Amino acid sequence: MMLLAAATTPPTKPHLPAQTVTSDFAPVAITVTSSSLSSDAAAEGASPSVPAAVSEGGVSNRGPTAVVGPDRKLLLPLSGVLLDGRGSTDDRGVVSFHWDVVSGPLGLKMDGVDQAVATATGLQVGRYTFRLTVSDQEGATDSTLLTVHVQEAATRPPVAHASGSHTLTLPDNAIVLQGSVTDGDQTKIQYQWVRDSQSPAAGDVLYGSDTQSTLFLANLVEGTYLFQLRVTDAQGRSSIATATVEVQPEPGGGQEVELEMLVPVSQVSLSQRDTVVRQLAALLHVLDTDVNVRALQGHSHLSTVLRFSVRGSPAPLSGSTLVHQLRNQLLGEKSDFLLFRVLRVDTVCESKVTEVKGQDNGPGSSRPASLQTVLEVLKFKIKAAGNKHRYSLKVVVLPLVKI
């Protein structure tokens, strides 16, 4: 026969601060010498403490005390968390444990729910409430709650890297800039290369690479280029880095330009030469007096070469820069701008290399017209004739025989 003893006020559980755990499995076993629940915990479903009882032999049974440790804060990513109830006590020993989930996001999986230590996996961002119920040999029970807050781990913002400073010397006019990013949320990174407004306008971005990590550049001219790389991570945070490319002029002899025109040298008058000089000055946005004619000579019996340089401060303008500007205009949209049709625009260095590769006809010999020159002459004459005549062109290529 069991007799109930007068109810005694059970000791209250001390308030324990929340504990932050960053490891995958981080059990916390803190002994709490109380079996009562707060009014909030009782409202969430935990059982109240059981008053001490007196058995038939006159020995009192105080009932078990469920202990789960302090509330916890966890940071993703983590594979799971251990729920540790081994700190629970009873004067004759706890005989059973049971864990269940009171509230929390869906997708949680529990293992070992009837053991002192259970495992919870599949945690997501949110607030979970777990309940541990323990019982003793006399059937007395006690419950307590554990709250677990799961949060996203804080990441540092991204840091862009744009490969620093580079130097090119003409005629080398192409380069590859390698961008990268560290830190940040790299599940999705966006790249954007932007040329600084004070950089030379000449120069091409190849393959649409201005939205890739690697920027391919070609046809750069003398000057200093600044390219800004902006990287943006999956959370919308961005960072900027700058790459510098300094393009230096060709070492010596790179300032003169050769302009081959479709006109025999014997048919170019002084006034016509001066007209061509004024037209070149207008294209290059310089004064007429800045264009210094070095030579006017026949290139073949069909064409004439004008060799010139352009005065700048403190030194003459780079031949590569001049060639780039003139080729884009005279061999493109402004092919009819000059008094005579332009066949070729080169620096003197490029012209000399071409001459070395060709056949030497000896001093004073007349250089034969190239096939390109002949075709240009025919195209010019056909255009001038309009639709009044129809032409048939047959080209025969004969092998060269060395005598």
HELIX and SHEET records of a PDB file:
HELIX    1   1 SER A   39  ALA A   43  1                                   5    
HELIX    2   2 SER A  209  THR A  211  5                                   3    
HELIX    3   3 VAL A  265  GLN A  267  5                                   3    
HELIX    4   4 LEU A  270  LEU A  284  1                                  15    
HELIX    5   5 ASP A  288  ASP A  290  5                                   3    
HELIX    6   6 GLY A  319  ASN A  328  1                                  10    
HELIX    7   7 GLN A  329  GLU A  333  3                                   5    
HELIX    8   8 VAL A  348  LYS A  357  1                                  10    
HELIX    9   9 LEU A  371  ALA A  385  1                                  15    
SHEET    1   A 3 LEU A   3  LEU A   4  0                                        
SHEET    2   A 3 ALA A  53  VAL A  54 -1                                        
SHEET    3   A 3 SER A  60  ASN A  61 -1                                        
SHEET    1   B 5 GLN A  19  VAL A  21  0                                        
SHEET    2   B 5 ARG A  72  LEU A  75  1                                        
SHEET    3   B 5 THR A 141  GLN A 151  1                                        
SHEET    4   B 5 GLY A 126  ASP A 136 -1                                        
SHEET    5   B 5 VAL A  94  SER A 103 -1                                        
SHEET    1   C 3 GLY A  80  ASP A  84  0                                        
SHEET    2   C 3 VAL A 117  THR A 121 -1                                        
SHEET    3   C 3 LYS A 109  ASP A 111 -1                                        
SHEET    1   D 2 VAL A 159  HIS A 161  0                                        
SHEET    2   D 2 SER A 180  THR A 182 -1                                        
SHEET    1   E 4 SER A 165  THR A 169  0                                        
SHEET    2   E 4 SER A 238  GLN A 248  1                                        
SHEET    3   E 4 GLY A 223  THR A 232 -1                                        
SHEET    4   E 4 GLN A 190  ARG A 195 -1                                        
SHEET    1   F 3 ILE A 175  GLN A 178  0                                        
SHEET    2   F 3 THR A 214  ALA A 218 -1                                        
SHEET    3   F 3 ASP A 204  LEU A 206 -1                                        
SHEET    1   G 4 VAL A 291  GLY A 298  0                                        
SHEET    2   G 4 THR A 304  VAL A 310 -1                                        
SHEET    3   G 4 VAL A 257  MET A 261 -1                                        
SHEET    4   G 4 VAL A 342  THR A 347 -1                                        
END                                                                             
